[in-house]
């Protein structure tokens, strides 16, 4: 504690040597060094005989009592300059800053990777779109050729189809005529057979009638 107190006194003394002391018009020992800015002044001493105070303006915030009570800066830690960080704290701070920097770099790399992936996906979609358009154009070009090919095949097939129909019709007609001729010949043969059979029978019948009819008359 004594060492800290001595260091504080030495530091304040050095500040006092470096910072010019201003004399404020303080009529009472508890009046502030500056009525407009009460939080940046330290009252070093007060001369009751003259009614003046020696004050120092500092660049850090202090309570009002530091500028009201002479010599309070020597015993009140709130009136003293903020302490700097210890070596351990500095090391921890540097490590923390390094970790934060690494974290920021990692996040940046991840964002860049995501951006590259999105760009790759965009390029793939554009490639697919170009391929579909190319396929569509090729399909449009093939359709007239395909229709022409179908038209030529249809034109080539129609004569063959008509010829086949004619051949079928001719064969049908020939078959019908053959059947008619066959029926005619069969009918003729049956007629002749019937004539051949019936004529002798008729003659025999007539002869029998005549014979039997002559006997009855006798």
SVG drawing of the C-alpha trace seen along z (x, -y; Angstrom):
<svg xmlns="http://www.w3.org/2000/svg" viewBox="-113 -37 121 146">
<polyline fill="none" stroke="black" stroke-width="0.4" points="0.0,0.0 2.8,-2.4 4.5,-1.7 1.3,-2.4 0.7,-5.6 4.3,-6.8 3.9,-5.9 0.6,-7.8 2.2,-10.9 5.1,-10.7 2.8,-10.4 0.7,-13.3 3.8,-15.4 5.0,-14.6 1.6,-15.6 1.9,-18.8 5.2,-19.5 4.0,-18.8 0.6,-20.5 0.6,-24.2 -1.3,-25.1 -4.1,-27.5 -5.2,-29.7 -9.0,-29.8 -10.9,-32.5 -12.3,-30.3 -13.4,-32.3 -14.1,-29.3 -12.1,-26.1 -14.9,-23.9 -15.8,-25.9 -15.1,-24.4 -12.2,-25.4 -14.4,-26.0 -18.2,-26.5 -18.7,-25.7 -16.7,-22.4 -16.7,-20.7 -15.6,-17.2 -12.1,-17.9 -10.4,-19.8 -8.2,-18.9 -7.7,-21.3 -4.1,-21.0 -4.1,-23.5 -6.0,-26.4 -4.6,-29.6 -7.0,-30.8 -5.2,-34.0 -5.5,-35.0 -8.7,-33.2 -7.3,-31.5 -6.8,-27.9 -4.3,-26.2 -6.1,-23.9 -5.1,-21.6 -7.2,-20.6 -7.1,-16.9 -8.2,-15.1 -10.2,-12.5 -13.5,-12.6 -13.4,-13.1 -16.1,-13.7 -16.9,-17.3 -15.4,-16.8 -11.9,-16.5 -12.2,-20.1 -13.7,-21.3 -11.5,-19.9 -7.8,-20.8 -5.4,-17.8 -8.2,-15.2 -6.5,-13.9 -3.8,-12.4 -6.1,-10.1 -9.2,-9.6 -8.7,-7.1 -11.6,-8.6 -9.6,-11.8 -6.5,-9.9 -5.8,-9.1 -7.1,-5.8 -4.6,-3.0 -3.2,-1.4 -3.6,2.3 -1.2,4.8 1.1,6.9 -1.2,9.9 -4.2,7.8 -2.4,6.5 -1.5,10.0 -5.1,11.2 -6.3,8.2 -4.0,8.9 -5.1,12.6 -8.7,11.5 -8.2,9.2 -6.3,11.9 -9.2,14.3 -11.7,11.7 -9.6,11.0 -9.4,14.7 -13.1,15.0 -13.8,12.1 -11.4,13.6 -13.2,17.0 -16.6,15.4 -15.2,13.4 -13.9,16.7 -17.2,18.4 -19.1,15.5 -16.7,15.6 -17.2,19.3 -21.0,18.9 -20.7,16.2 -18.6,18.5 -21.1,21.3 -24.0,19.0 -22.1,17.8 -21.4,21.4 -25.1,22.3 -26.0,19.3 -23.6,20.3 -25.0,23.9 -28.6,22.5 -27.5,20.3 -25.8,23.3 -28.9,25.4 -31.0,22.6 -28.7,22.3 -28.9,26.0 -32.7,26.0 -32.8,23.1 -30.4,25.0 -32.5,28.1 -35.6,26.1 -34.0,24.5 -32.9,27.9 -36.3,29.4 -37.9,26.5 -35.4,27.1 -36.1,30.9 -39.9,30.5 -40.2,29.2 -37.7,31.9 -39.7,34.5 -43.0,33.3 -41.5,33.4 -40.2,36.9 -43.6,38.0 -45.2,36.4 -42.8,38.1 -43.4,41.5 -47.1,40.9 -46.9,40.0 -44.8,43.1 -47.2,45.3 -50.4,44.2 -49.7,45.7 -48.6,48.9 -51.8,48.9 -54.0,48.2 -52.3,51.0 -52.8,53.4 -56.4,52.5 -56.8,53.0 -55.1,56.4 -57.4,57.4 -60.5,56.2 -59.4,58.1 -58.8,61.3 -62.2,60.9 -63.9,60.5 -62.1,63.5 -63.0,65.6 -66.7,64.5 -66.7,65.3 -65.1,68.7 -67.7,69.6 -70.5,68.6 -69.0,70.7 -68.6,73.7 -72.3,73.3 -73.3,73.1 -71.5,76.3 -72.9,78.1 -76.4,77.0 -75.9,78.1 -74.6,81.5 -77.5,82.0 -80.0,80.9 -78.6,83.4 -78.6,86.2 -82.1,85.5 -83.1,85.4 -81.3,88.6 -83.1,90.3 -86.5,88.9 -86.8,89.5 -86.5,93.3 -88.7,93.4 -91.3,91.3 -91.1,93.6 -91.4,96.7 -94.4,95.2 -96.1,94.4 -95.4,97.9 -96.8,99.5 -99.9,97.4 -100.5,98.3 -99.9,102.0 -102.1,102.2 -104.7,100.0 -104.9,102.3 -105.4,105.4 -108.4,103.9 -110.1,103.1 -109.9,106.8"/>
</svg>
